Every structure is written in C-alpha cells, then in structure tokens.
Amino acid sequence: MSTRRPHSHTARPTHPEDRGLAAVARVRAVRETDSRIGLTQVLAEEAAVTSRLTALQDQLTAAPVADLATPGDLIAYRTALTHLGALIQETRGDAETAAVVSAEARARWISDRARLAAVEHLLEQRATRRRTEAGRKADREADDLAAQRWSRSHGGVA
C-alpha cells in the first residue's frame, strides 16, 4: 500500500465554481480512507489466520512418533492427531476465505483511490486552467497599458 498523502483539495481554498466537485472529493476521500482502513484490518486478520495455520501444521509435523504402551494410548494419540487434522482443515478454509476477502478489500481500496485521484485531477485541471486564463488576462492588460504609454509618449500616434 502507499503512504498516506495529503489530498490536494484540502491544501488550498476551494474556488466557488468547484464547490460541488470539492464536496465529491471530500466524500471520495472518506471512502478511500475507510477502504484503506478496512484493507489494513483484513490483511491483519489474514496474517493471523495464516500464522495459526502454520503453527498447527508445525505442531502436526513435530508430533512425536512414540512407542505407545497400551491400546488406550494409541487410541488417545490417534484421536488427538485426528482433532489436529480437523483443525488444520478448518483453518485452511479460513485462510482461503481470508485471502478472498483480502483480494476484494484490496480491489475496493484501489477503486476508491482511483476515483479520488480522478476527482483531484479534475480539480487540479480546473485550477490550472484558471491560472492560465488569469495569466493571459494579466498579459493582455499589461500589453494594453504598454500600448497606452507608448501612445502617450509619441503624441497619440498609433
């Protein structure tokens, strides 16, 4: 996952024409944050289940093959291993479910992040367009002032 970055719509005041789009950006930012938090929780749960599965498998692998004295001991040992095997199967199912949930949570977060980025990009494009237009307007005004000064200094001849 990426590191958290400040959203561009919160870094500067909103232009009056962008109030609606800024509201959409705020909603999308909340959704992205929620899905990122959800993904973090799901990944932690998946890691816990995987760790439990590994521990159970290690326990089965490390189970001693001992000389058992009585048939009762053999039955108790077999019952314990059967129970351990059932726990491993159940935990494998939990791990598979956790992997599916993690994949879905990751897809949701990626989608929410992309939607937020799209709205932020639109806001930035609008701001850039306004800055460009303001620069052009300032250049036109400067040209007009220069032309007026030149005209005054040359006796009104154009």
MARDRENMI-445553 format. One record per residue (C-alpha): residue in one letter; x, y, z. Coordinates in nm, 4 decimals, decimal comma. Layout:
<pts>
PT  r      east     north        up
PT  A         X         Y         Z
...
</pts>
This chain:
<pts>
PT  r      east     north        up
PT  M    0,0000    0,0000    0,0000
PT  S    0,1078    0,3551   -0,0458
PT  T    0,1877    0,6037    0,2233
PT  R   -0,0778    0,8493    0,3180
PT  R   -0,0577    1,1768    0,1294
PT  P   -0,2490    1,4961    0,1901
PT  H   -0,5278    1,5387   -0,0592
PT  S   -0,4847    1,8337   -0,2914
PT  H   -0,8428    1,9529   -0,2377
PT  T   -0,7657    2,0211    0,1277
PT  A   -0,4391    2,2032    0,0587
PT  R   -0,5944    2,5226   -0,0785
PT  P   -0,9222    2,7118   -0,0645
PT  T   -1,1960    2,5907   -0,2952
PT  H   -1,2896    2,8093   -0,5895
PT  P   -1,6635    2,8894   -0,5906
PT  E   -1,7074    2,7083   -0,9237
PT  D   -1,5534    2,3943   -0,7732
PT  R   -1,7624    2,3671   -0,4561
PT  G   -1,9647    2,0726   -0,5858
PT  L   -1,6622    1,8861   -0,7163
PT  A   -1,4757    1,9585   -0,3923
PT  A   -1,7656    1,8044   -0,1985
PT  V   -1,7412    1,4955   -0,4192
PT  A   -1,3664    1,4861   -0,3498
PT  R   -1,4276    1,5010    0,0257
PT  V   -1,6746    1,2109    0,0068
PT  R   -1,4360    1,0105   -0,2089
PT  A   -1,1506    1,0847    0,0335
PT  V   -1,3584    0,9492    0,3216
PT  R   -1,4442    0,6373    0,1216
PT  E   -1,0790    0,5855    0,0277
PT  T   -0,9746    0,6229    0,3910
PT  D   -1,2429    0,3809    0,5066
PT  S   -1,1493    0,1216    0,2454
PT  R   -0,7789    0,1602    0,3297
PT  I   -0,8527    0,1064    0,6996
PT  G   -1,0721   -0,1929    0,6118
PT  L   -0,7968   -0,3385    0,3951
PT  T   -0,5462   -0,2981    0,6774
PT  Q   -0,7767   -0,4824    0,9176
PT  V   -0,8492   -0,7605    0,6698
PT  L   -0,4794   -0,8072    0,5967
PT  A   -0,4087   -0,8321    0,9696
PT  E   -0,6824   -1,0942    1,0076
PT  E   -0,5456   -1,2875    0,7101
PT  A   -0,1962   -1,2806    0,8599
PT  A   -0,3318   -1,4085    1,1927
PT  V   -0,5137   -1,6986    1,0260
PT  T   -0,2077   -1,7844    0,8178
PT  S    0,0084   -1,7755    1,1277
PT  R   -0,2347   -2,0051    1,3100
PT  L   -0,2342   -2,2469    1,0153
PT  T    0,1447   -2,2530    1,0112
PT  A    0,1552   -2,3181    1,3854
PT  L   -0,0932   -2,6070    1,3546
PT  Q    0,0979   -2,7591    1,0632
PT  D    0,4225   -2,7272    1,2592
PT  Q    0,2535   -2,8948    1,5542
PT  L    0,1462   -3,1852    1,3309
PT  T    0,4919   -3,2146    1,1792
PT  A    0,6522   -3,2127    1,5225
PT  A    0,4139   -3,4717    1,6655
PT  P    0,6290   -3,7465    1,8107
PT  V    0,6048   -4,0973    1,6865
PT  A    0,6364   -4,2598    2,0211
PT  D    0,6246   -4,6133    2,1395
PT  L    0,2797   -4,6397    2,2866
PT  A    0,2380   -4,8881    2,5653
PT  T   -0,1307   -4,9603    2,5559
PT  P   -0,4103   -4,9653    2,3003
PT  G   -0,5745   -4,6866    2,5011
PT  D   -0,2661   -4,4695    2,4499
PT  L   -0,2749   -4,5440    2,0774
PT  I   -0,6446   -4,4517    2,0565
PT  A   -0,5873   -4,1262    2,2513
PT  Y   -0,2883   -4,0349    2,0304
PT  R   -0,4847   -4,1096    1,7120
PT  T   -0,7815   -3,9061    1,8400
PT  A   -0,5552   -3,6091    1,9174
PT  L   -0,3977   -3,6240    1,5693
PT  T   -0,7416   -3,6547    1,4084
PT  H   -0,8574   -3,3493    1,6010
PT  L   -0,5426   -3,1617    1,4956
PT  G   -0,6049   -3,2601    1,1326
PT  A   -0,9611   -3,1307    1,1535
PT  L   -0,8350   -2,8011    1,2986
PT  I   -0,5852   -2,7722    1,0148
PT  Q   -0,8566   -2,8303    0,7530
PT  E   -1,0855   -2,5758    0,9176
PT  T   -0,8037   -2,3228    0,9392
PT  R   -0,7117   -2,3827    0,5729
PT  G   -1,0711   -2,2963    0,4836
PT  D   -1,0481   -1,9840    0,6998
PT  A   -0,7208   -1,8889    0,5273
PT  E   -0,8768   -1,9313    0,1825
PT  T   -1,1749   -1,7188    0,2866
PT  A   -0,9428   -1,4547    0,4315
PT  A   -0,7470   -1,4456    0,1042
PT  V   -1,0677   -1,3864   -0,0939
PT  V   -1,1826   -1,1145    0,1462
PT  S   -0,8382   -0,9512    0,1286
PT  A   -0,8451   -0,9533   -0,2503
PT  E   -1,1903   -0,7947   -0,2509
PT  A   -1,0853   -0,5328    0,0054
PT  R   -0,7726   -0,4519   -0,1977
PT  A   -0,9803   -0,4148   -0,5149
PT  R   -1,2246   -0,1836   -0,3333
PT  W   -0,9398    0,0305   -0,1981
PT  I   -0,7728    0,0532   -0,5403
PT  S   -1,1053    0,1534   -0,6940
PT  D   -1,1731    0,4154   -0,4258
PT  R   -0,8182    0,5505   -0,4572
PT  A   -0,8541    0,5772   -0,8369
PT  R   -1,1888    0,7560   -0,8075
PT  L   -1,0432    1,0029   -0,5593
PT  A   -0,7413    1,0617   -0,7828
PT  A   -0,9720    1,1281   -1,0796
PT  V   -1,1683    1,3941   -0,8911
PT  E   -0,8479    1,5510   -0,7592
PT  H   -0,7107    1,5552   -1,1130
PT  L   -1,0225    1,7342   -1,2371
PT  L   -0,9905    1,9922   -0,9603
PT  E   -0,6237    2,0455   -1,0459
PT  Q   -0,7038    2,0807   -1,4179
PT  R   -0,9660    2,3432   -1,3381
PT  A   -0,7245    2,5326   -1,1142
PT  T   -0,4526    2,5184   -1,3813
PT  R   -0,6983    2,6425   -1,6448
PT  R   -0,7981    2,9343   -1,4204
PT  R   -0,4323    3,0212   -1,3507
PT  T   -0,3544    3,0115   -1,7222
PT  E   -0,6513    3,2318   -1,8046
PT  A   -0,5594    3,4758   -1,5265
PT  G   -0,2049    3,4915   -1,6652
PT  R   -0,3352    3,5621   -2,0154
PT  K   -0,5656    3,8321   -1,8825
PT  A   -0,2779    3,9930   -1,6909
PT  D   -0,0621    3,9798   -2,0061
PT  R   -0,3374    4,1459   -2,2130
PT  E   -0,3787    4,4187   -1,9528
PT  A   -0,0026    4,4744   -1,9425
PT  D    0,0040    4,4968   -2,3231
PT  D   -0,2828    4,7472   -2,3211
PT  L   -0,1079    4,9604   -2,0582
PT  A    0,2179    4,9496   -2,2521
PT  A    0,0377    5,0482   -2,5703
PT  Q   -0,1321    5,3395   -2,3925
PT  R    0,2031    5,4601   -2,2504
PT  W    0,3686    5,4314   -2,5882
PT  S    0,0802    5,6172   -2,7495
PT  R    0,1054    5,8982   -2,4905
PT  S    0,4796    5,9261   -2,5233
PT  H    0,4565    5,9510   -2,9045
PT  G    0,1865    6,2110   -2,9183
PT  G   -0,1143    5,9828   -2,9634
PT  V    0,0109    5,8330   -3,2901
PT  A   -0,0736    5,4708   -3,3167
</pts>
